[in-house]
Amino acid sequence: MGFVAILASARRLCNLTAIAISAVLFLLLYLLSSNARGRGSGGSSGGGFAYFNAGKPSSSAPKITEDIFNSTLGFEKILVVNLPSRTDRRDGIVLGAALSDLEIEFVDGVDGKLVPDKALPTSPDHDRLPDAVIGSWRGHMNAIQEVVRRNLSSALILEDDADWDVRIKTQLRDFALAAHALTQPLAGGGPARFADATYPGGLGDRAGLPASVPELAFDALPATVAPAHSPYGDGGWDVLWLGHCGMRFPEAADAALPKGRVVRAGDATVPQPRHLWTLTAPDGLRDGYANHTRVVHHARDGVCSLAYAVSRRGARRLLHALGLRDLRAAFDIELRWFCDAAGGRAYHPCLAVQPALFHIHLRAGPKASNSDISDHGAGHQHAVTRLVRYSVRMNAEALADGRADLADLVDQWPDAE
């Protein structure tokens, strides 16, 4: 081989080496960038803070529960219902989602005055509901319709004044593990058996079921079949009612509802009983359980539709039951009847949690801004979010400043000394 040929070969080798090095560097940069964006870890936003991703599932938890730490909390989408005119609320929830490293999409709310009578599924035996109630109902139905139209596997639907703890992902991971215990078959093969002998519900033959309420300790949950499609369980739920103003536990008289509960004692994210609040008195949680207890159970008598997740099946059932059948009450009451199997309705599996994981944020300013449905009176108020200890909205300034330690944030409801 001549000198020219050797030189040409050397140049080709150098070029190939340079290309290979460049490819490796590009791959490394891509992987680093993906790691910063992926699975809700969120780079410069809230996901970079330890408390947003603290307590990730151990190897003993189903691997699919890791999806709860992504930017949609393990659901396919997060949808927010918002009246376009309420730019204040859109600003607030956009900031809260960004600081929490969550991806949200908006569904426009509706002015009830613009919904004609002929568009309402109302029987002639009662009058038209107030326009504000109709607008709220139609906004939620638009979100549910969107889930059905896009054939989403699941979606979390939020109202635009929702707030949550900076530890929401860990809280939802714990909720998911409780949901598995209540709705997933026990491990071991053979015919499907459940830890809660009263599950599934329905109005069929319930003879032989236990008279007492089955309670499962969160720290000693039974082994169940790992879900394959959703971190919250496969096929065992239509609705997860995660944000509300009050909820009751199913009782023996509720023939159609499963009675099982998962009790999480010593949950530091739950305020002390003196701070608990509900619209559904008496308060079964405060009166029946010890300090710092959270309970996951089947929904009953829910009030307020601040945050709820729907499965694909659940969204289709809701669109039919609440969108096409007689509209007799506000959306949250219609949702209650759907979950309670009330008034001759079929049983639909709905899970709830007390205290709720999402709560209403009341911003500083005029009380009239609190609702577009009901009158909250005159005067002004200080900002507050009930029952959420380390609220994202109440700590927005600190989070935006990049304060990375929980000790740098404000606990709204600290324990008494």
PEDA-V52059 format. One record per run of one state. SS is the DSSP state (H for helix, E for strand, - for the rest). FROM is the first residue (numbers start at 1). TO is the last residue. If there is no record, write none. Layout:
ss=SS from=FROM to=TO
ss=SS from=FROM to=TO
This chain:
ss=- from=1 to=2
ss=H from=3 to=40
ss=- from=41 to=45
ss=H from=46 to=48
ss=- from=49 to=49
ss=H from=50 to=53
ss=- from=54 to=62
ss=H from=63 to=69
ss=- from=70 to=76
ss=E from=77 to=82
ss=- from=83 to=86
ss=H from=87 to=99
ss=- from=100 to=104
ss=E from=105 to=108
ss=- from=109 to=111
ss=H from=112 to=114
ss=- from=115 to=116
ss=H from=117 to=119
ss=- from=120 to=130
ss=H from=131 to=149
ss=- from=150 to=153
ss=E from=154 to=159
ss=- from=160 to=161
ss=E from=162 to=165
ss=- from=166 to=167
ss=H from=168 to=183
ss=- from=184 to=185
ss=E from=186 to=186
ss=- from=187 to=214
ss=E from=215 to=217
ss=H from=218 to=220
ss=- from=221 to=223
ss=E from=224 to=224
ss=- from=225 to=238
ss=E from=239 to=243
ss=- from=244 to=245
ss=E from=246 to=246
ss=- from=247 to=260
ss=E from=261 to=264
ss=- from=265 to=272
ss=H from=273 to=275
ss=- from=276 to=283
ss=H from=284 to=288
ss=- from=289 to=293
ss=E from=294 to=298
ss=- from=299 to=302
ss=E from=303 to=303
ss=- from=304 to=306
ss=E from=307 to=311
ss=H from=312 to=323
ss=- from=324 to=330
ss=H from=331 to=340
ss=- from=341 to=341
ss=H from=342 to=344
ss=- from=345 to=349
ss=E from=350 to=354
ss=- from=355 to=357
ss=E from=358 to=362
ss=- from=363 to=364
ss=E from=365 to=366
ss=H from=367 to=370
ss=- from=371 to=379
ss=E from=380 to=381
ss=- from=382 to=383
ss=E from=384 to=385
ss=- from=386 to=390
ss=E from=391 to=391
ss=- from=392 to=395
ss=H from=396 to=400
ss=- from=401 to=405
ss=H from=406 to=408
ss=- from=409 to=417
